[in-house]
């Protein structure tokens, strides 16, 4: 198992660093994630660190057992739930970290498969052949308002509620990650 992201130089399609359709498939599973902490500088950073570490450890423990029940997608969801419980437990046991949490968007590249899990509003985007496609849906109040027709996408951009998320690791139960 290899955690972390490649540091390819970003640039317009066709320039050095553009992987496009010619990207090589990693030999070992690769975990890429964004964990955007909240709850104060210390609490947010700790929640994000805990989320990244928990996912990495859970997926590392799975390495070498690709045929275990439920497969990679289930393991990614289970690791997300475990991170949520651990962050909640730590937030309740340490007064200095009370209320900490983090959004999480994680991608596990395994062979030619991409497994995603998302909690909150950190988006997963795919850039292929110069076209950017959003792969995840925000778990936010404004996204729900757009989906129900209360707001247009243009109105959502300036809504005073655009920073209200409905899900976060360490937040309220039940956690419903999208995967």
N, C-alpha and C positions, 0 to 999 in steps of 0.2 A: 504494500500500500504506500502510495506517495501522496502526502498532503501538500497543499500550497498551490500557487498559481505560477504559470510561466510568465516571464516578464518580457514578452514580445513587444516590440515597438509598434504602437498603433499608428495607422496612417491610412490614407485613402486607398481604395482597392487598387491593386497592381503595384504598390510601392513595397519596399523592403519591410518586412514585419507583417504584411497582410498574408494570413494563412489561407483564407478563402476555402475553396474546394480541395486544395492540395494539402490540407492539414494532415499531418501524420497522426495515426491513432496511437495513443500512449500504450505501452506494454502493461503497466500496472494501473489500477484504478487511480484516478486523480480527483481529489476533493477540492472544489472551489466554493468559497462562501463569502457572504457579506453579513456581518452581524453589527447592526447599528444600535449601540447601547443607549439607554435612557435611565433617568432616575438620579441625575447628578453626575458629575464627572467621574467620581470614584465608583459609584454603583453601576453606571452604564458601562464603563470600561470592564469592570469585573464580570458583569452579566455577559457581555460579548465574548470575553476570554473564556468563560465557562462553557458557553455554547460551542465555540470552535473546538475547544479541547474535548468536550463530551462526544461530539460527532466524530472527531478524528479517532478517539480511542475506540468507540463502538465499531467504526468501520475497519479499523486496523485489526480488531479482534476477529472480525468476520473474514479477513483476507485468508485465502487458502481454503475456504469452505464455500465456494460459490453456489453450491447446490443446496444450501440449507433452506428449510421451509420458509416460504414467503419471499425469498429472493432479496435482491438489493433494494428495491423500492420499499419493501416492508421494513428492512433494517434501517433505512434512512428515516422513515417515519417514527420507528421505535426510538431511535437515537434522539430525535427531536423531542419526543415526549419525555424521555429521560432528562434531557437538558432542561426542559421546562420545570420538571419536578425539583431538580437540584437547585436551580436558580430561585425558585419559590422558597425552598427550605432554607437556603442561605440568606435570603432577604428577610425572612421571619426570625432567624436566629441571631442576626447581627444588626443591631439598631442603626448603625452607620450605613447600612446597605438597604434599609427598608424601602420598598417601592422600586427596587431596581428591576430592570427588564431589558430586553433587546428584541429587535426584529431579526429575522433570519431568512436568508435565501441561500440555499445550498444546492450545488449541482455536483453530481458524481458522474464522471465520465468513466465508463467501463467498456472497453472494446469500442464498438460503434454505437453503444447505447448511452443516452443521457438521462439520468434520473434527477428529478427536481423535487425540492420541498420548499415551501414558503410559509412564513408567518409574518404578518404585518404588511408593510408597504415598501420594502426594498425589492426592487424589480429585477427579474432575470430577463435579459434581452439577448437576442441572437443576431449577429451580424454575418450575413452570408451573401456573397456576390453583390456587396454594396447596399443591401436592403436590411434595415433594422426591424426586427419583429419582436414584440413584447410577448414573452412566454408565460408570464404569471399575471394574476389579477390582484390588485391591491385589496387588502382586508382593511378598508377604511370607511369612515362614515360618508365621505364624499363619493367614493366609488359606488357604494350602495345607493346613494341618491341619484347618481347618473344612471345606474342600472334600472332603477324603478321609474325613471323619467321625471323626477323632481327637478333635476339640474341637467343642463346641457354640458358637454365636455368643456365648452368655452367658459361657462359660469363656474365650473368646478375649479378651474385654474386660479380664480380669485376668491373663492369661498373662504370665509373666516374659519371654517371647519376642516380645511384641507389637510391639517396636520393631526387630525384625530384618528388614531388607528383603533381597530376593533379587536385585534389579537396581538399578543407579544409573549415571548418566552418569559416566564416569571410573573405574568399577569394573571388575570382571573381564569378559573376553570369553568367549563371544560375548554381545553385548547383544541382547536380544530385546524391543524396544519393542512395546507393544500399540497398534494403530492401526486 
